[in-house]
Amino acid sequence: MTQVLNRVGSVFRKLLGVLLIAMVLLNVANAAGRYLFGRSIQGSDEILVFAMVWLVFLGAVLATARRGHLSFDILDRLLPPGPRRLLRIVQHLTIAGLSGYVALQSWTVLQKLMLIGQSSMALGLPMAIPHAAVVVSFLLIALFSLYAAVRPSRSDDAGAPEPERAP
């Protein structure tokens, strides 16, 4: 299961990288068009904002999946292995519960947006598209946190803080 998650994470990182590169290219094309030809790409600012929303929220999922989220680890470093493992389980379950709650509340808002059919001003894209990032990301964060609570990392058993992983 860990190998599958690592492969999915690798694909996920690459997709986020492609999205970021596409955003940069769109921004450069829009700036070049505006300053060289006096014309900008209609709706490009909206697309960039929506893509940034998705990029940030999916990045949060990736950080959670890699257990690279921010944490206060002073207590973690002071505890022996058994209580440390329990503390990490409680942390993961807390993150899962809070993320699940945010996903549920965001789903309610998303349903209302879809019901009224609100759309963006420049392109007329449904506003459900950027708002769906919140639902999707917090649902995935909740699932990854539940998985982390059930499947402790090797460092939990070894009694050392989890090593920082390079991207």
MODELLER restraints for C-alpha pairs under 7 A, 6 or more apart:
rsr = mdl.restraints
at = mdl.atoms
rsr.add(forms.Gaussian(group=physical.xy_distance, feature=features.Distance(at['CA:16:A'], at['CA:55:A']), mean=6.54, stdev=0.5))
rsr.add(forms.Gaussian(group=physical.xy_distance, feature=features.Distance(at['CA:23:A'], at['CA:48:A']), mean=6.14, stdev=0.5))
rsr.add(forms.Gaussian(group=physical.xy_distance, feature=features.Distance(at['CA:30:A'], at['CA:40:A']), mean=5.26, stdev=0.5))
rsr.add(forms.Gaussian(group=physical.xy_distance, feature=features.Distance(at['CA:30:A'], at['CA:41:A']), mean=5.47, stdev=0.5))
rsr.add(forms.Gaussian(group=physical.xy_distance, feature=features.Distance(at['CA:33:A'], at['CA:39:A']), mean=5.32, stdev=0.5))
rsr.add(forms.Gaussian(group=physical.xy_distance, feature=features.Distance(at['CA:33:A'], at['CA:40:A']), mean=5.29, stdev=0.5))
rsr.add(forms.Gaussian(group=physical.xy_distance, feature=features.Distance(at['CA:34:A'], at['CA:40:A']), mean=4.69, stdev=0.5))
rsr.add(forms.Gaussian(group=physical.xy_distance, feature=features.Distance(at['CA:43:A'], at['CA:122:A']), mean=5.18, stdev=0.5))
rsr.add(forms.Gaussian(group=physical.xy_distance, feature=features.Distance(at['CA:43:A'], at['CA:123:A']), mean=5.57, stdev=0.5))
rsr.add(forms.Gaussian(group=physical.xy_distance, feature=features.Distance(at['CA:50:A'], at['CA:130:A']), mean=5.36, stdev=0.5))
rsr.add(forms.Gaussian(group=physical.xy_distance, feature=features.Distance(at['CA:53:A'], at['CA:130:A']), mean=6.47, stdev=0.5))
rsr.add(forms.Gaussian(group=physical.xy_distance, feature=features.Distance(at['CA:54:A'], at['CA:130:A']), mean=6.77, stdev=0.5))
rsr.add(forms.Gaussian(group=physical.xy_distance, feature=features.Distance(at['CA:54:A'], at['CA:133:A']), mean=5.43, stdev=0.5))
rsr.add(forms.Gaussian(group=physical.xy_distance, feature=features.Distance(at['CA:57:A'], at['CA:133:A']), mean=6.27, stdev=0.5))
rsr.add(forms.Gaussian(group=physical.xy_distance, feature=features.Distance(at['CA:57:A'], at['CA:134:A']), mean=6.62, stdev=0.5))
rsr.add(forms.Gaussian(group=physical.xy_distance, feature=features.Distance(at['CA:57:A'], at['CA:137:A']), mean=5.66, stdev=0.5))
rsr.add(forms.Gaussian(group=physical.xy_distance, feature=features.Distance(at['CA:58:A'], at['CA:137:A']), mean=5.79, stdev=0.5))
rsr.add(forms.Gaussian(group=physical.xy_distance, feature=features.Distance(at['CA:61:A'], at['CA:137:A']), mean=5.81, stdev=0.5))
rsr.add(forms.Gaussian(group=physical.xy_distance, feature=features.Distance(at['CA:61:A'], at['CA:140:A']), mean=6.34, stdev=0.5))
rsr.add(forms.Gaussian(group=physical.xy_distance, feature=features.Distance(at['CA:61:A'], at['CA:141:A']), mean=5.32, stdev=0.5))
rsr.add(forms.Gaussian(group=physical.xy_distance, feature=features.Distance(at['CA:63:A'], at['CA:69:A']), mean=5.43, stdev=0.5))
rsr.add(forms.Gaussian(group=physical.xy_distance, feature=features.Distance(at['CA:64:A'], at['CA:141:A']), mean=6.15, stdev=0.5))
rsr.add(forms.Gaussian(group=physical.xy_distance, feature=features.Distance(at['CA:64:A'], at['CA:144:A']), mean=6.74, stdev=0.5))
rsr.add(forms.Gaussian(group=physical.xy_distance, feature=features.Distance(at['CA:65:A'], at['CA:144:A']), mean=5.60, stdev=0.5))
rsr.add(forms.Gaussian(group=physical.xy_distance, feature=features.Distance(at['CA:76:A'], at['CA:84:A']), mean=5.72, stdev=0.5))
rsr.add(forms.Gaussian(group=physical.xy_distance, feature=features.Distance(at['CA:77:A'], at['CA:161:A']), mean=6.68, stdev=0.5))
rsr.add(forms.Gaussian(group=physical.xy_distance, feature=features.Distance(at['CA:80:A'], at['CA:159:A']), mean=6.82, stdev=0.5))
rsr.add(forms.Gaussian(group=physical.xy_distance, feature=features.Distance(at['CA:81:A'], at['CA:156:A']), mean=6.70, stdev=0.5))
rsr.add(forms.Gaussian(group=physical.xy_distance, feature=features.Distance(at['CA:81:A'], at['CA:157:A']), mean=6.57, stdev=0.5))
rsr.add(forms.Gaussian(group=physical.xy_distance, feature=features.Distance(at['CA:81:A'], at['CA:159:A']), mean=4.65, stdev=0.5))
rsr.add(forms.Gaussian(group=physical.xy_distance, feature=features.Distance(at['CA:85:A'], at['CA:156:A']), mean=5.47, stdev=0.5))
rsr.add(forms.Gaussian(group=physical.xy_distance, feature=features.Distance(at['CA:89:A'], at['CA:149:A']), mean=4.64, stdev=0.5))
rsr.add(forms.Gaussian(group=physical.xy_distance, feature=features.Distance(at['CA:92:A'], at['CA:145:A']), mean=4.99, stdev=0.5))
rsr.add(forms.Gaussian(group=physical.xy_distance, feature=features.Distance(at['CA:92:A'], at['CA:146:A']), mean=6.45, stdev=0.5))
rsr.add(forms.Gaussian(group=physical.xy_distance, feature=features.Distance(at['CA:92:A'], at['CA:148:A']), mean=6.39, stdev=0.5))
rsr.add(forms.Gaussian(group=physical.xy_distance, feature=features.Distance(at['CA:92:A'], at['CA:149:A']), mean=5.29, stdev=0.5))
rsr.add(forms.Gaussian(group=physical.xy_distance, feature=features.Distance(at['CA:93:A'], at['CA:145:A']), mean=6.54, stdev=0.5))
rsr.add(forms.Gaussian(group=physical.xy_distance, feature=features.Distance(at['CA:93:A'], at['CA:146:A']), mean=6.15, stdev=0.5))
rsr.add(forms.Gaussian(group=physical.xy_distance, feature=features.Distance(at['CA:93:A'], at['CA:149:A']), mean=6.20, stdev=0.5))
rsr.add(forms.Gaussian(group=physical.xy_distance, feature=features.Distance(at['CA:95:A'], at['CA:142:A']), mean=6.69, stdev=0.5))
rsr.add(forms.Gaussian(group=physical.xy_distance, feature=features.Distance(at['CA:95:A'], at['CA:145:A']), mean=6.36, stdev=0.5))
rsr.add(forms.Gaussian(group=physical.xy_distance, feature=features.Distance(at['CA:96:A'], at['CA:141:A']), mean=6.81, stdev=0.5))
rsr.add(forms.Gaussian(group=physical.xy_distance, feature=features.Distance(at['CA:96:A'], at['CA:142:A']), mean=3.96, stdev=0.5))
rsr.add(forms.Gaussian(group=physical.xy_distance, feature=features.Distance(at['CA:96:A'], at['CA:143:A']), mean=6.79, stdev=0.5))
rsr.add(forms.Gaussian(group=physical.xy_distance, feature=features.Distance(at['CA:96:A'], at['CA:145:A']), mean=5.14, stdev=0.5))
rsr.add(forms.Gaussian(group=physical.xy_distance, feature=features.Distance(at['CA:96:A'], at['CA:146:A']), mean=5.84, stdev=0.5))
rsr.add(forms.Gaussian(group=physical.xy_distance, feature=features.Distance(at['CA:97:A'], at['CA:142:A']), mean=6.81, stdev=0.5))
rsr.add(forms.Gaussian(group=physical.xy_distance, feature=features.Distance(at['CA:99:A'], at['CA:138:A']), mean=5.08, stdev=0.5))
rsr.add(forms.Gaussian(group=physical.xy_distance, feature=features.Distance(at['CA:99:A'], at['CA:139:A']), mean=6.60, stdev=0.5))
rsr.add(forms.Gaussian(group=physical.xy_distance, feature=features.Distance(at['CA:99:A'], at['CA:141:A']), mean=6.42, stdev=0.5))
rsr.add(forms.Gaussian(group=physical.xy_distance, feature=features.Distance(at['CA:99:A'], at['CA:142:A']), mean=5.18, stdev=0.5))
rsr.add(forms.Gaussian(group=physical.xy_distance, feature=features.Distance(at['CA:100:A'], at['CA:138:A']), mean=6.49, stdev=0.5))
rsr.add(forms.Gaussian(group=physical.xy_distance, feature=features.Distance(at['CA:100:A'], at['CA:139:A']), mean=5.91, stdev=0.5))
rsr.add(forms.Gaussian(group=physical.xy_distance, feature=features.Distance(at['CA:100:A'], at['CA:142:A']), mean=5.52, stdev=0.5))
rsr.add(forms.Gaussian(group=physical.xy_distance, feature=features.Distance(at['CA:102:A'], at['CA:138:A']), mean=6.61, stdev=0.5))
rsr.add(forms.Gaussian(group=physical.xy_distance, feature=features.Distance(at['CA:103:A'], at['CA:134:A']), mean=6.82, stdev=0.5))
rsr.add(forms.Gaussian(group=physical.xy_distance, feature=features.Distance(at['CA:103:A'], at['CA:135:A']), mean=4.66, stdev=0.5))
rsr.add(forms.Gaussian(group=physical.xy_distance, feature=features.Distance(at['CA:103:A'], at['CA:138:A']), mean=5.18, stdev=0.5))
rsr.add(forms.Gaussian(group=physical.xy_distance, feature=features.Distance(at['CA:103:A'], at['CA:139:A']), mean=5.51, stdev=0.5))
rsr.add(forms.Gaussian(group=physical.xy_distance, feature=features.Distance(at['CA:106:A'], at['CA:134:A']), mean=6.52, stdev=0.5))
rsr.add(forms.Gaussian(group=physical.xy_distance, feature=features.Distance(at['CA:106:A'], at['CA:135:A']), mean=5.52, stdev=0.5))
rsr.add(forms.Gaussian(group=physical.xy_distance, feature=features.Distance(at['CA:107:A'], at['CA:135:A']), mean=5.86, stdev=0.5))
rsr.add(forms.Gaussian(group=physical.xy_distance, feature=features.Distance(at['CA:110:A'], at['CA:128:A']), mean=5.94, stdev=0.5))
rsr.add(forms.Gaussian(group=physical.xy_distance, feature=features.Distance(at['CA:110:A'], at['CA:131:A']), mean=6.40, stdev=0.5))
rsr.add(forms.Gaussian(group=physical.xy_distance, feature=features.Distance(at['CA:110:A'], at['CA:132:A']), mean=6.64, stdev=0.5))
rsr.add(forms.Gaussian(group=physical.xy_distance, feature=features.Distance(at['CA:113:A'], at['CA:127:A']), mean=6.89, stdev=0.5))
rsr.add(forms.Gaussian(group=physical.xy_distance, feature=features.Distance(at['CA:113:A'], at['CA:128:A']), mean=6.05, stdev=0.5))
rsr.add(forms.Gaussian(group=physical.xy_distance, feature=features.Distance(at['CA:114:A'], at['CA:128:A']), mean=6.11, stdev=0.5))
rsr.add(forms.Gaussian(group=physical.xy_distance, feature=features.Distance(at['CA:117:A'], at['CA:126:A']), mean=6.76, stdev=0.5))
rsr.add(forms.Gaussian(group=physical.xy_distance, feature=features.Distance(at['CA:118:A'], at['CA:126:A']), mean=6.00, stdev=0.5))
rsr.add(forms.Gaussian(group=physical.xy_distance, feature=features.Distance(at['CA:118:A'], at['CA:127:A']), mean=5.73, stdev=0.5))
rsr.add(forms.Gaussian(group=physical.xy_distance, feature=features.Distance(at['CA:119:A'], at['CA:125:A']), mean=5.11, stdev=0.5))
rsr.add(forms.Gaussian(group=physical.xy_distance, feature=features.Distance(at['CA:119:A'], at['CA:126:A']), mean=4.17, stdev=0.5))
rsr.add(forms.Gaussian(group=physical.xy_distance, feature=features.Distance(at['CA:119:A'], at['CA:127:A']), mean=4.93, stdev=0.5))
rsr.add(forms.Gaussian(group=physical.xy_distance, feature=features.Distance(at['CA:120:A'], at['CA:126:A']), mean=6.27, stdev=0.5))
rsr.add(forms.Gaussian(group=physical.xy_distance, feature=features.Distance(at['CA:120:A'], at['CA:127:A']), mean=6.00, stdev=0.5))
rsr.add(forms.Gaussian(group=physical.xy_distance, feature=features.Distance(at['CA:155:A'], at['CA:161:A']), mean=6.12, stdev=0.5))
rsr.add(forms.Gaussian(group=physical.xy_distance, feature=features.Distance(at['CA:155:A'], at['CA:162:A']), mean=5.24, stdev=0.5))
